[in-house]
Amino acid sequence: MSQTSADLLTNQSSIQIADINAQNSSSLVPHLVAAQATIRPEGIAAVHGKALLTYKELHQRADRLACFLQSRGVGPDVVVGIYLNRSLAMLVASLAVMKAGGAYLPLDPTYPAERLTFMLNNAQATILVTAECLRDALPQRPKHLVILDSEGRFEGDVASSASAARLEPRHLAYVIYTSGSTGQPKGVEITHQGLSNLVSWHQRAFKVRPADQASQLAALGFDAAVWEVWPYLAAGATIHLADTVAMNDPAAVRDWMLSEGITVSFLPTPLAEQIMTLDWPGTCSLRMLLTGADTLHHYPPRRLPFVLVNNYGPTECAVVATSGTVLPDERPERLPSIGRPIDNAQIYILNEQMQQLPHGEAGEICIGGAGVARGYRNRPNLTAVKFVHNPFSLDPEGRLYKTGDLGRCLPDGQIEFLGRVDEQIKVRGFRIEPAEIVKVLDERPGVQASAVIAREVAPGDKRLVAYFVPVANATPTHTELRNSIAARLPEYMVPAVFVKLTTLPLSPSGKIDRAALPAPTRENTLCDDTFIAPRTPIEERLASTLAVLLGLDKVSVEDNFFMLGGHSLLGTQLIARVRDAFGVELPLRALFEAPTVARLSAQVETLLLAKLESISDAEAERLLESTASVQN
């Protein structure tokens, strides 16, 4: 009999799930963090710029807020919204909600108001913790609004300290919303069992100690932020909250990590792949770089002074389900694997009949174990479809989460990720349901029908492309379509390109034939302005460089970099090429301030003139000759 995937992948745990269910509240995350306040009260829990938060301060501020939340009815399985920017207050608020016995709901202030309002209503969150500067940003506010300052201080009336919440592993710890195939985001309910399992595995696997300095860079609505916080606070380590500049620029991220003494960091796959190409000092504080959320295309070079670990896991399974160290040039003919199951996780490779497949055969990745979420918030029908009975478990209540991902088990027990079973896609590390974007597009009066796919313009560089058929006599522009989507969906879900078609190609079964959707060209892609050719050598070189980076035939000097599909990671490549071509250093923010060839050219020219005044005539002549030589 051939060995099946389950034979090898269901016995990887070092702790039995029954033991987790038997945990008392003292072993759950909020109480582990409280214990650190007793063990090392003056230890630094978090750093944000020049602001510091000790464990004693974190505990006291969270305890004070938790007491107030309890007075407003917060207890087990009550959801509380947290609408804060990256700050020490974000940590205080999240911990306070769990100390009060509730589940926290992170709400990213960069999301459109309509999406945030839906999340609050769907989660039935009647309390919102926010800051003074954000209190009027939402058109619809919950019943109770709690205001914190940037360091998590709460000035409201509090009668006493919070009473110990009677938490159990089955109670909710947090709710995070992901893109939904029905056109609405869906809230994933993660229990304390799942969170505790993630924390205990992480601390064991990566040997987390109080001396560790961890980074926090993920967007607040992204479940990786959960992973960046609780394993370290539960171990007495220090978390460093990064600023926006550091998150967008690989070189800046590296420099920030070195300056902060970061020892363990998580970076989404596209950023991690760029970080690996940079020069690193022979000895540095970083010992472990964790990555995930997208397909890893490259093995780390041997010169890196830290270990690279690739991870995989849907939001529905408490962030991480598999993990594995990626060795330099291990198997260059094959993409890096996603590792093996973490503690108390089981991976099954199944066919459509829910039968286990032999090693080497591709099937759907299904996940069982401690990390599996309770389900989707107020979505019982969808929960029943995606969270099913686990026929391979001795636990009668055991469930499997059907990921919709394709994979296969390799002979050595590692899992190879092969893509999606359905249409869900990942772009720049974000999981996206195209149907949610299509719903917004189709609601526009000038759009008759639409489809959205991701196209890879270079290895590891995917862009969202929207195809639409306009109604008769309608002439929507790129800006109009883009703005209508940006008003309702996060930035990462806004298509880079809009392609106008007379009809959408259909398969024999009547479904949209996505494989037949044409590649974007200058002729079929919407543009707001007529083409304006480069007028100077600097504009010509910049336009040529942009065209290569964006995979376009040509770029008008008035085309907006971001509307053409550019993003911050591509922006860093453009800045590097500007430096190589002209010998001047532009900050990344220059691209946000001057996103067209014409405006960026003016900034380059200003820097060139300043440089010419500071060098010799011979050097100036060579620089001018280089600048005038247009790169084909």
N, C-alpha and C positions, 0 to 999 in steps of 0.2 A: 504494500500500500504506500502511495506517495505521501510524503510529509506535507501537511497543510500549514498555512501561515499561522493558524491559531496554536498548533503544537508548540511553536517556538515563541510566540509573542504574547502568550497569556500568563506567563510565569516569571515576569521580570521584576516583580515588586519585592521590596525589602520589608514592607510593612503590610499587613493584611488589612483589607477594607473593614473587616469586623472590628479591628482594633481602633480604627478611626471613628467608627460609629460609637464606640464605647468611651471616647474621650470626654473628659469633663471640661467645663468652661475655662479652666486655668490654662489649658493647652491651646486655646483658640487665639487668633491673632491679636485682638485688642488687649487681652490679658497678658500675652507675651510681651507686648510693647510696654504695658504698665509695669511689668516686672523689671524691665530695663531701667525705668525711672527710679526704682529702688536700688538696683545694683550699681548704676553709674549716673546719678542725678545730674552731674555737671558735664557728662559726656555730650558731645555735639551730635544731635540727631539730624539736623539739616542745615544747609548753607544755601543762601540765595543772594548773590552779589556780596554785599558787605554785612548782610543781616544773618545772624546765627540763631539757632533754636536748640536749647539743651533738652535732654530727655525730661528733666524736671519741669521745664516750661511747657513742653509738648503735652505731658501728662496733665498738668494743672489746667492749662487752657482748654484741652479737650474735655476734661472732667467737668469744668464749669459749663461749657456749651452743652455737654451731654445732659447735665442736670436740667437745663432749660428745655431741651428737646423732650426729655421725659415728661416735663410738666405740660407739654403740648401734645402728649399722647403717643410719643414715639416709643416703640417697643418691638418685639420680634416681628419680622416680616413687614414692618412699616417702612415705606420708601421715602427718603428725603433727598431732594434735589440739591446739588452743589454747583452753583453757577459762579465760578471764580477763575481768574487767570492763574497761570503758574505762579505759585507763591507759597510761603510758609503757611498761610491761612488755608490753603488747599489741603495740606497734610493734617492740620488741626481739625478741620471740618470733617474730613473723611473718617479720622479716628474717632471723633466725638459721636458721629452717627452710629458707628459700630458699638462704642461703649454704652450708648443709650439703648442698644439692642436692635437698632434698625439697620436698614440696608441703604447704602449711599448710591446716588445716581449722578455720575459726572456729566455736566453739561458744558460743552466747549463754547466759550463766548464767541468764537469765530463762526459758529454755525448760524444759518439764517434763522430769524425769529420764528418763522412758521414751523420749522423742523423742531426747534426747541419746545415750542408750545405743544406740539403733538406728543413729544416724548413725556413732558410733564403730565399731560392729560391721560395718556395711555398707561403711564406708571402709577397713576392715582397718587401723585406726590402733592400733598397739601401744604408742605413746608419747603421753603427754598432758602438755603444759606448762600449769601452773596456779599458783595462789597458795595460801598456807597457809590462808587463810580459806575456800577453796573445795574443799580436798582431800577432804573427807568428804561433799561434796554429792551425788556420784553413787553410786548403789547398786552399780554395776559399774564397776571401774576397769581401764584397760589394764595391760599387763605392766609398763611403766616409767612412773613419775610424776616429773616434773621441777618443782621448786618455784622460783618467782622472787619477789622482793619487788616492791613497787609501781612501782619505777623500773627493773625489768628486770635486777637483779643476780642472778647465779647463784653460789651458794656451794659447789657440788659440786667434786670433784676433776677437774682438767683437766690433761692431760699437756703439751699444747702448743697453738698456735693452729691454727685450722681450715685444712686444706689446700684449695686452690681446687677447688671442685666442677666436674666436667666437664659443665657444663650445655649443652644444645642447645635451640634454639627449640621442638623437638617435646616436650621434657620438661614435666611438670606443674609449674605455679606454685602453684595453689591449687585446692581443692575446696569448693564451696558448695552446700548443700542447699536445694531449693525444694519447695513443696507438690506432692504427686503425685496424679494422677488415679486411681491404683489403691488409694489409701488409705494409702500410705506415701510419705514424702519421697524425693526423688531427688537424688543428688549429681552436680553438674555439674563436669566436669573441664576446667579452663582451662589451656592451655599457656603457656609463656613467650613464644611468638610472639604469642598473643592479648594478653597483658598488655603486652608491649613496644609493640605497635601502638597500644593504648589510650593508653599514656604518651606516645609520640612525637607522636601526633595531638593530644592534649590540650595538650601544651606548645607546639606550633606554633599551634593554633587560638586559644588564649587567652593566648598570649605570656607564659608563666610564666617568672618571673625569681627569682633568689635573694631579692629584696626582698619577694616576695609572702608574705602571711599568709593561710593557708587554714584553713577550719573543718572539724571532723570531728564530725558530729552523728548520722550514720546508725547504726542498730542493727548490732551486730557481725556478725550472721548475714545481713545484707542486703548484696547485692553492691555497692551504692553506697559502702560503706565502703572497698572496694578503690580506687574512683575518687577518694575523698577523701584517700588516703594517698600512693600511689606516684608519680603525676605530680609531686608537690611535693618529696618526698624525693629523687627522681632529679634534681631541678633545683636543690637546695640551698635551697629555700624553707622556711618554718616552718609547722608544723601546730599548730592550737590545738584540744585535745580539750575538748568542751563537757560541762557537767554535766547531770543529769537535768532540773532546773528549766528550763534554757535550751531544752531540746528540746521541752518541752510548751507553752510560752507564747510566742505570736508577738511580743508586745511585749518579753518578756525576751530572745528571740533577737535582735531588732533591737538592743536596748541592749547585749547581750553583744558582738555584732559590732562595734558602734561603739567600745566600750571596749577591745576587743582589737585594733582596727585591721585587721579582716578585709578583704582585698582581693578574694578569690574564694571563693564558697561554693556548695555544693549543698544544696538543700532539696527534700523530696518535694513533689509538686504541691499537695496541700491546704494545707500550711503556707506554701508560696511564694505562693499566691493570697491568703492572709491578710496576709502580710508586705507585699504590694504596696499594701494599703489603708491602711497606717499612715503617719504623718507621718515624713518623713526630713529631716535637715538638708540645705540646698542643696548643700553640699560634704561628702562623707564618703569614707572610705577604700575602701568597697566599690565595685568597678568592674564586677564580673561576678557575676550571680546565675544559677546553673545549676539547672534543675529537670527533673523527669521522674518516671517510675514510675506515672503515672496521666494521665487526660485533662485537659489544660489548658483551662479554660472561659473564661478572661478574658484580654484584652490588657492590657499594663501601662499605667498612666496616664502622661501626658507629663511629669509633674512628678518622676518617679523619677530620682535622680541616678546610676543604674547601668543596665547593659544586662541584659536578661532573655534567656536562651537555653533553648529547650525541647529536650529530648533523649528519645530512645527507644532501647530495646534490651533484649532478654531476657537473663537470666543466662547463657543458653547461647551468647551471642555477646560475651562479655567486656564486659559492662555497657552499652556504647553502640554503636549501629549507625547512627543518624541524629542529626543535630543542626542547629539553625537558630535564628538570632536572631529574636525576636518584637518587632516594632515596635509602638508605641502605636496602637491603633485602626486597625490595618492593613486588616482586612476584618471589620468587626463582624457581618456577616451569616453569617460562617463561623467555626468554631472555629479557633484557631491550629494550624498544621501541626506536624509533628514534624521538619521540616527535610529535609536531604539526606543521603546516605550520607557517613560519615566516611572518612578515608583507608583505602584497601585493603578497603573493605566494598562489597559489591554488593547492591542491593535489587531483587528481582523480584516483580511482582504477577502471580500465576498463578491459573488456574482449577483445577478438580478434576482435569483431565487433564494438569496441569503445563505448560500452554501459557501463553505470555505474553499479557497482555491489553493492549488499546490504552489510551492515556491517558484518564482519566475513568471507566473501568470498574472496579468493585470486585472484588477477589480476595484470596487469601491472601498475606500478606507473607512472602516467603522470603528468607533472608539467606545470602550467600556471602562468602568472603574470609578475611582473616587472623584475625579474631576468633572464628570458629566453633570451638566447644569440640570436644574429642576425642570426647566422648559422655557418657553417664551411668555413674557408678561401679557396676560389677558389674551393669549392666542391659543386656546385649547386644541383647535383643529390642526393648526400647523405643528404644535407640540406633538400631537399624536402621530403625525407623518414622519417627523424627523427624529423623535426620541422613541425608540421601539424596545420591546422586550428583548432581553439578551438570552438567546437560546443556548448559549455556551457556558452560562454561569450557573453555579450551584445556588446562588442567591435568588430566591423567587421574585424579588423586587429589582433585580439587576436590569439595567437598561443599556442600550447601545445608541450612540448618536451617529446617524448616517451623514457623513460629511459632504458627500457629493464630489469628493476628490478621488482621483485615480492613483493607484500605487501598486507596487508589487514587493514581495518579500525577497530579499537577496539571500544567497546561500549562507552568508555570515550573520544573518539575523537583522541586518539593517533594512530600513524601508527606503525604497526609491519612489519619489514623487513624480507623477506622470501628467498632471494637469487636472482638468475639471470634467466631471461626468455631465454636468448641465452647462448652462451658459454663464454662470458666475465667473467673474474675472478678477484679476488682481493687477493694479497699476500703482507703481511706486510704493508697494507695500500695503496698499489699502484694498480691502475686499469690497467689491462693488457688484450690485445686482443691476444689470443694464435696464431691466424693466422699470426700475424706479426713475431712471433718467427719461426713458421713453414716455412714461406717464406724464411727466412735466412737459415734455416737448409736444405731445399729442394734445395737450390742453390749450396750446396756443391757437388762436383763431386762424392764423395763416398756415398751419401745418395739418396736412391730411393724414399722413402716416409717417412713422419713423422707425429706425433701428439703431442700436448702438453696439459697437464692438471695440475691442482693443487691437491695435496693430503694432507689431514690433518693427520699429524703424532701424534698430541696431540691437545687437545682443544685449539683453537686459533692459532695453529702453522701449517701453510700451507707451502708446498714446491712445486716449479715448477718441474715437471718431464717430460722429453722429451723421446718419444718413436720413434725409427727409424728402418727402414728396409734398410740395406746396399745394394749397388749394388754388383754384383758378384765379388768375390775376393777382395773386399775393406775391410780394417780393420782400420777404424778411431779410434783414442783414445779419452778418456775423455778430455784430455787437448786440442787436436786439435779441437774438436767440441765446447768446451767451449770458446776457444779463438776466433774462427770464429764468434761466436755470440757476444762476448764481444766487438769485434772490430766495431760492427755496432749498438748494442742496449745498453741501460743503464744497469747498474749492476743488478737492481731489476728484469730485464727481462731475465737474464741468468739462465737457468735451473740448479738446484742443482744436479740432477741425470740424466744420459742418459741410457735408457734401450734398449738393442738390441733385435729385434724380427725378425722372418722369414717372417711374414706377419702381417699387421694391422687387427684386428678383425672388421668385417663389420656387420651392421644391415641388415634386410631383404630389406630395401630400398636402400642399397648400400652405406650408409654413415658410417663413422667410428663409431663403437660402443664403446664409451668412457667408459661405465660402465664395459666392458669386458677387458679393458686394465689391465694387471696383475700388482700386487704390486711389487715394486723393491725388488730384493733379491741379495745376494752375487753372485749368479750364472748368473743372467741376466743383472746385472749392469756393465757398463764399468769401468774398473780400469786401471790405467797406469802401475802399478807395481805388481809384485807377492806379495802374502801375507807374511808379516814378523811378527811373533808372538812377544809379549812382552818378554823382556829379563831380566827385573829387577822388583822388587815389585812396584816401582814407575810407571814404564811403564805399568804394568799390571793394576794398579788401574786407571790410566789415560785412558787407552784404554777401560776399562770396563765402566767408567763414560761417555766417548764419545759415546760408542755404545748405551747406554741408552738414552742419550740426542738426538742422531740423528736417533733413531729408527732402528738401524742396528744390525745384528747378531753379528758381530765382526768388529774390526777396526785394520788395520795394523799400525805398529808404524811409517810407512812412508807415510800413507794416509794424504792428506791435509784437514784440518778441513773445509775450505771453499768450496773445491771441493766436499766434501761429503754432502754439503747442509747447512753447518753452516753459520751463519751470526752474526752481532754484538749483537743482543738481546740474541741469544743462547750463545754467547761468555760470556756475563755477568753471565749467569747461571753456565757455566763451571768454571769461575773464583771463583764464590761463593763456588762451590763444592770443588775446590782445596783448598780454605781457610779452609773449614770444615774438609777435609781429612788430610791435612798436616800442618795446622796451620801457613801457610805462605801467604803473600799478594802479588799476582801478579797483575801488572797493566794490563788493557785491551789491551794496545798496545803490550804487550808481546805475545799475541795470534797472532797478525798480523805479528810480527817479527819471531815467532817460531810456525807455524801453524800445526806442526806434533807432534805426541806423543813423538817421540824420542827427538826432539829439545825442546819441552816444558818440558819434563822430566829432561833434563839437567839444565834448569833454576830453576826448583823446587829443584833439588838436591843442586844447588849452594846456594839457599836461606836457605835450611835446614842446610847445613854445617855452614853457618854464624850464624844461630840461635842456633845451638848446642854449639858453642863457647861462647855464652852469657848467658847460663842457667846452673843450677846445674846438677851434675851427675845423680841424681835421676830423675829430669825432663827430661833429655836427654834420659835416658833409657826408660821412658814411651813413649816419642815421637817416638823413634825408633821402639818400639813394635807396636805402632799404625800404623806407616808407613808400616811395614812389613805385617800387617794383611790386606789381599786383600779383598775388598768388593765384594760380589757376586751380 
